[in-house]
Amino acid sequence: MSTVRSTLDRLVSYAGFIAAAILLVAALLLTWASAFIGDQVNQQLSEQHITMPTADSYGSLPQADQDALAPYAGQQMTTGPEAKAYANHYILVHMNETVKSTYEALGIDQSTGYAYAQIPSRAACAEDATSTKCTQLSAVRDTIFQGSTLRGLLLYGYAFATIGTIAMYASIGAYIGAVLMLILAILGIIHARRVEKI
């Protein structure tokens, strides 16, 4: 009976060693992925030379947006959270304000929508391509297109940075799992030797 128990302990322990090795490899790959993503996000954002706005450039930003930007004020944008704050609390607010003021000046219903595809420049230009309404709405549409493109790129940076952070936490979990499996496998081998002596 002790031989059967000892053999079983050894088999389970060997499986534990294999699991520990797999977890260690996974942890190393996740660590590499996290570092690679972090470096790429930092490099790509740094190359844009965007400085986060400071209080004197907030203008009429709502307080919630100012509060979201305040932790990064004056810093060069190099991280995903900075990119998200800039995209959602600076660019988007200014884009919406641009559309809102143009709609008000032209007497367009605000419920028309502020997104690029919702700006009625094509309809206005179809009526009269030389009208002030057509010209202003076309200019706003171009501005919103550029702003939306920049926002999208910055939010992609934020998304990748988030993936990098998740990979880092997953690597920590994998390292812990590898150590635990290694300890359990060693304890299994020790137990198998004790059982053999009985």
Rosetta blueprint (number, residue, H / E / L):
1 M L
2 S H
3 T H
4 V H
5 R H
6 S H
7 T H
8 L H
9 D H
10 R H
11 L H
12 V H
13 S H
14 Y H
15 A H
16 G H
17 F H
18 I H
19 A H
20 A H
21 A H
22 I H
23 L H
24 L H
25 V H
26 A H
27 A H
28 L H
29 L H
30 L H
31 T H
32 W H
33 A H
34 S H
35 A H
36 F H
37 I H
38 G H
39 D H
40 Q H
41 V H
42 N H
43 Q H
44 Q H
45 L H
46 S H
47 E L
48 Q L
49 H L
50 I L
51 T E
52 M L
53 P L
54 T L
55 A H
56 D H
57 S H
58 Y L
59 G L
60 S L
61 L L
62 P L
63 Q H
64 A H
65 D H
66 Q H
67 D H
68 A H
69 L H
70 A H
71 P H
72 Y H
73 A L
74 G L
75 Q L
76 Q E
77 M L
78 T L
79 T L
80 G H
81 P H
82 E H
83 A H
84 K H
85 A H
86 Y H
87 A H
88 N H
89 H H
90 Y H
91 I H
92 L H
93 V H
94 H H
95 M H
96 N H
97 E H
98 T H
99 V H
100 K H
101 S H
102 T H
103 Y H
104 E H
105 A H
106 L H
107 G L
108 I L
109 D L
110 Q H
111 S H
112 T H
113 G L
114 Y L
115 A L
116 Y H
117 A H
118 Q H
119 I L
120 P L
121 S H
122 R H
123 A H
124 A H
125 C H
126 A H
127 E H
128 D L
129 A L
130 T L
131 S L
132 T H
133 K H
134 C H
135 T H
136 Q H
137 L H
138 S H
139 A H
140 V H
141 R H
142 D H
143 T H
144 I H
145 F H
146 Q H
147 G H
148 S H
149 T H
150 L H
151 R H
152 G H
153 L H
154 L H
155 L H
156 Y H
157 G H
158 Y H
159 A H
160 F H
161 A H
162 T H
163 I H
164 G H
165 T H
166 I H
167 A H
168 M H
169 Y H
170 A H
171 S H
172 I H
173 G H
174 A H
175 Y H
176 I H
177 G H
178 A H
179 V H
180 L H
181 M H
182 L H
183 I H
184 L H
185 A H
186 I H
187 L H
188 G H
189 I H
190 I H
191 H H
192 A H
193 R H
194 R H
195 V H
196 E H
197 K H
198 I L
